[in-house]
C-alpha cells in the first residue's frame, strides 16, 4: 500500500468510496455530493490549510483522508474531516497505517492535536480508541432547517 498527496483527478474515485461506504452507515451521500464535499478540502489545500491523502494498492485508490488545519484554542490543530477505506480493503490494517501517516504529517506541520467525529457503532470507533484517541464531552449535534 502507498499513501500519497491527493490530486484533483483523484476526486471521482474518492467520492465513489465516500458515497458507497457512508451510505452503509445510513448517510444519504451521492457521488456528486461527496465530490463537492471533498473539493472543499482541495480549495483549503491551496491555502496551506489542509492535509489530503489517498491510499493506493496496485495503483488503485482504495481509501483517502481529507483533513483541515484549523485555528482552535490550542492553536492550529488538524480536523480529520473525511476518512474512508473501501470495504473490500477494510480489516487489513490500512486505516491504522493511514492514521499513523496522518499523525506524522501533522507533527511535521507543527500540529499537536487531531480531532475527529465518528460513529460509536462503527468499527472505526474501536480503531481510534486503540490508537489513543479519547472520547470528549462534546457531541455532534444538528438541526434541520426547513
FIBA-153611 format. One record per residue: residue number from 1; chain; residue in one letter; z negated, y negated, x of N, C-alpha, C in turn. Coordinates in steps of 0.2 Angstrom, whole numbers. Layout:
BEGIN
R  pos  unit  code    n_w    n_v    n_u   ca_w   ca_v   ca_u    c_w    c_v    c_u
R  NUM     A     a      Z      Y      X      Z      Y      X      Z      Y      X
...
***
This chain:
BEGIN
R  pos  unit  code    n_w    n_v    n_u   ca_w   ca_v   ca_u    c_w    c_v    c_u
R    1     A     x      0      6      4      0      0      0      0     -6      4
R    2     A     x      4    -11      2      4    -18      6      2    -23      1
R    3     A     x     -1    -28      4     -3    -34      0      1    -40      3
R    4     A     x      4    -44     -1      7    -50      2      7    -56     -3
R    5     A     x      9    -62     -1      9    -68     -5     14    -67    -10
R    6     A     x     12    -70    -16     17    -70    -22     23    -74    -21
R    7     A     x     29    -73    -23     34    -77    -24     36    -78    -31
R    8     A     x     40    -83    -32     42    -84    -39     46    -78    -42
R    9     A     x     50    -75    -38     54    -69    -40     49    -63    -42
R   10     A     x     43    -63    -41     38    -58    -42     35    -59    -50
R   11     A     x     36    -65    -53     33    -66    -59     35    -61    -64
R   12     A     x     41    -59    -65     43    -55    -70     39    -48    -70
R   13     A     x     39    -45    -64     35    -39    -63     28    -39    -64
R   14     A     x     25    -45    -62     18    -46    -63     16    -47    -70
R   15     A     x     21    -51    -74     20    -52    -81     20    -46    -85
R   16     A     x     25    -41    -83     25    -35    -86     19    -31    -86
R   17     A     x     16    -31    -80     10    -27    -78      4    -30    -82
R   18     A     x      4    -37    -82     -2    -40    -86     -1    -39    -93
R   19     A     x      5    -39    -96      6    -38   -103      4    -31   -105
R   20     A     x      6    -26   -101      5    -19   -103     -2    -17   -102
R   21     A     x     -6    -19    -97    -12    -17    -95    -17    -21   -100
R   22     A     x    -16    -27   -101    -21    -31   -105    -20    -30   -112
R   23     A     x    -15    -27   -115    -14    -25   -122    -18    -19   -123
R   24     A     x    -19    -15   -118    -23     -9   -119    -31    -11   -120
R   25     A     x    -33    -17   -118    -39    -20   -119    -40    -24   -125
R   26     A     x    -34    -24   -129    -34    -27   -136    -32    -34   -135
R   27     A     x    -29    -37   -130    -27    -44   -129    -20    -44   -131
R   28     A     x    -17    -48   -135    -10    -48   -138     -5    -51   -133
R   29     A     x     -5    -50   -127     -1    -53   -122      7    -50   -123
R   30     A     x     11    -55   -122     18    -53   -121     21    -54   -114
R   31     A     x     26    -52   -112     29    -53   -106     30    -61   -105
R   32     A     x     32    -64   -110     33    -71   -110     27    -75   -109
R   33     A     x     22    -74   -113     15    -77   -112     12    -76   -105
R   34     A     x     13    -70   -103     10    -68    -97     14    -72    -91
R   35     A     x     20    -72    -92     24    -76    -86     22    -83    -86
R   36     A     x     21    -86    -92     18    -93    -92     12    -94    -89
R   37     A     x      7    -89    -91      0    -89    -88      1    -89    -80
R   38     A     x      4    -84    -78      5    -83    -70      8    -89    -67
R   39     A     x     13    -92    -70     17    -98    -67     12   -104    -66
R   40     A     x      7   -104    -70      2   -110    -69     -1   -109    -62
R   41     A     x     -2   -103    -60     -5   -102    -53      0   -103    -47
R   42     A     x      6   -102    -49     11   -104    -43     11   -112    -43
R   43     A     x     10   -115    -48     10   -123    -48      4   -125    -44
R   44     A     x     -2   -122    -45     -8   -123    -41     -7   -122    -34
R   45     A     x     -3   -116    -32     -2   -114    -25      2   -120    -21
R   46     A     x      6   -124    -25     10   -129    -21      5   -134    -19
R   47     A     x     -1   -135    -22     -6   -140    -20    -12   -137    -17
R   48     A     x    -11   -131    -14    -16   -128    -10    -22   -126    -14
R   49     A     x    -21   -125    -20    -27   -124    -25    -27   -116    -28
R   50     A     x    -23   -112    -24    -23   -105    -27    -22   -100    -21
R   51     A     x    -24    -94    -22    -23    -88    -18    -20    -83    -22
R   52     A     x    -13    -82    -21    -10    -77    -26     -7    -71    -22
R   53     A     x     -8    -65    -24     -5    -59    -20     -2    -54    -25
R   54     A     x      2    -50    -22      5    -44    -25      3    -38    -21
R   55     A     x      2    -33    -25      1    -26    -21      8    -22    -22
R   56     A     x     10    -20    -17     16    -16    -17     15     -9    -14
R   57     A     x     18     -4    -17     19      3    -15     26      5    -15
R   58     A     x     28      7     -9     35      9     -8     40      3    -11
R   59     A     x     38     -3     -9     42     -9    -11     42    -11    -18
R   60     A     x     38     -8    -22     37     -9    -29     31    -12    -31
R   61     A     x     31    -18    -35     25    -21    -36     21    -17    -41
R   62     A     x     14    -15    -39     10    -11    -43      4    -15    -46
R   63     A     x      3    -21    -43     -3    -25    -46     -2    -32    -43
R   64     A     x     -7    -36    -45     -7    -43    -42    -14    -46    -43
R   65     A     x    -15    -51    -40    -21    -55    -41    -19    -63    -40
R   66     A     x    -20    -66    -45    -19    -74    -46    -26    -77    -46
R   67     A     x    -27    -82    -41    -34    -84    -41    -33    -92    -39
R   68     A     x    -38    -96    -43    -38   -103    -42    -44   -105    -38
R   69     A     x    -42   -110    -34    -48   -113    -30    -50   -119    -34
R   70     A     x    -56   -119    -36    -59   -125    -40    -65   -128    -37
R   71     A     x    -66   -134    -39    -72   -138    -37    -78   -136    -42
R   72     A     x    -84   -134    -39    -89   -132    -43    -96   -135    -40
R   73     A     x   -101   -133    -43   -107   -136    -40   -109   -134    -33
R   74     A     x   -106   -128    -31   -107   -125    -24   -102   -128    -19
R   75     A     x    -98   -132    -22    -92   -134    -18    -86   -131    -20
R   76     A     x    -81   -130    -16    -75   -126    -18    -76   -119    -18
R   77     A     x    -74   -116    -24    -75   -108    -25    -68   -105    -27
R   78     A     x    -68    -99    -27    -62    -95    -29    -64    -92    -36
R   79     A     x    -59    -94    -41    -60    -91    -48    -54    -86    -48
R   80     A     x    -57    -80    -49    -52    -74    -49    -49    -74    -56
R   81     A     x    -43    -77    -57    -40    -78    -63    -38    -72    -67
R   82     A     x    -33    -69    -63    -30    -63    -66    -29    -58    -61
R   83     A     x    -31    -52    -62    -31    -46    -58    -29    -40    -62
R   84     A     x    -24    -37    -60    -22    -31    -64    -18    -26    -59
R   85     A     x    -19    -20    -60    -16    -14    -57    -13    -10    -62
R   86     A     x     -6     -8    -61     -3     -4    -66     -7      2    -67
R   87     A     x     -7      5    -73    -12     10    -74     -9     17    -71
R   88     A     x     -3     17    -69     -1     23    -65     -4     23    -58
R   89     A     x     -6     18    -56     -9     17    -49    -17     16    -49
R   90     A     x    -20     16    -55    -27     15    -55    -31     21    -53
R   91     A     x    -37     20    -51    -41     26    -49    -40     28    -42
R   92     A     x    -36     24    -38    -34     26    -31    -36     22    -26
R   93     A     x    -41     17    -28    -44     13    -23    -40      6    -22
R   94     A     x    -34      5    -25    -30     -1    -24    -34     -7    -26
R   95     A     x    -38     -7    -32    -41    -13    -34    -47    -15    -29
R   96     A     x    -50    -10    -27    -56    -11    -22    -52    -14    -16
R   97     A     x    -47    -12    -13    -43    -14     -7    -41    -21     -9
R   98     A     x    -39    -23    -15    -36    -30    -17    -42    -34    -16
R   99     A     x    -48    -32    -19    -54    -37    -19    -56    -38    -12
R  100     A     x    -56    -33     -8    -58    -34     -1    -54    -39      2
R  101     A     x    -47    -38      1    -42    -43      4    -43    -50      2
R  102     A     x    -44    -51     -5    -46    -57     -8    -52    -61     -5
R  103     A     x    -57    -57     -4    -63    -59     -1    -62    -62      6
R  104     A     x    -58    -58     10    -57    -60     17    -53    -67     17
R  105     A     x    -48    -67     12    -43    -73     12    -47    -79     10
R  106     A     x    -52    -78      5    -56    -84      3    -61    -86      9
R  107     A     x    -64    -81     12    -68    -83     18    -64    -87     23
R  108     A     x    -58    -85     24    -53    -89     29    -52    -96     27
R  109     A     x    -52    -97     20    -51   -104     17    -58   -108     17
R  110     A     x    -63   -105     19    -70   -108     19    -74   -107     13
R  111     A     x    -71   -103      8    -74   -102      2    -80    -98      2
R  112     A     x    -86    -99     -1    -92    -95     -1    -93    -91     -7
R  113     A     x    -90    -92    -12    -91    -89    -19    -85    -87    -22
R  114     A     x    -85    -82    -26    -80    -79    -30    -83    -78    -37
R  115     A     x    -80    -81    -42    -82    -80    -49    -76    -77    -53
R  116     A     x    -78    -73    -58    -73    -70    -62    -76    -68    -69
R  117     A     x    -72    -67    -74    -74    -64    -80    -71    -57    -81
R  118     A     x    -74    -53    -84    -72    -46    -85    -75    -43    -92
R  119     A     x    -72    -38    -94    -74    -34   -100    -79    -29    -98
R  120     A     x    -85    -29   -101    -90    -24    -99    -88    -17   -100
R  121     A     x    -84    -16   -105    -81    -10   -107    -76     -7   -103
R  122     A     x    -73    -10    -98    -68     -8    -94    -71     -5    -87
R  123     A     x    -67     -1    -84    -69      2    -78    -69     -4    -72
R  124     A     x    -66     -9    -73    -66    -15    -68    -73    -17    -67
R  125     A     x    -77    -17    -73    -84    -20    -73    -88    -16    -68
R  126     A     x    -87     -9    -68    -91     -5    -64    -89     -6    -56
R  127     A     x    -82     -7    -55    -80     -8    -48    -83    -15    -46
R  128     A     x    -82    -20    -50    -85    -26    -47    -93    -26    -45
R  129     A     x    -96    -22    -50   -103    -21    -48   -104    -17    -42
R  130     A     x   -100    -12    -41   -101     -8    -34    -99    -12    -28
R  131     A     x    -95    -17    -29    -93    -21    -23    -98    -28    -23
R  132     A     x   -103    -28    -26   -108    -33    -25   -108    -39    -30
R  133     A     x   -103    -39    -35   -103    -44    -40   -109    -43    -44
R  134     A     x   -112    -49    -46   -118    -49    -50   -116    -52    -57
R  135     A     x   -119    -49    -62   -119    -52    -69   -123    -59    -69
R  136     A     x   -120    -64    -72   -124    -70    -73   -126    -71    -80
R  137     A     x   -130    -77    -81   -132    -78    -88   -127    -81    -92
R  138     A     x   -121    -83    -89   -116    -86    -93   -111    -81    -97
R  139     A     x   -109    -83   -102   -105    -79   -106    -98    -83   -108
R  140     A     x    -93    -79   -108    -87    -82   -110    -87    -83   -118
R  141     A     x    -85    -89   -120    -85    -90   -127    -79    -93   -129
R  142     A     x    -77    -92   -135    -71    -96   -138    -71    -98   -145
R  143     A     x    -67   -102   -147    -67   -105   -154    -59   -105   -155
R  144     A     x    -57   -102   -161    -50   -103   -163    -49   -109   -167
R  145     A     x    -45   -113   -164    -43   -120   -168    -38   -119   -172
R  146     A     x    -39   -119   -179    -34   -118   -184    -31   -124   -186
***
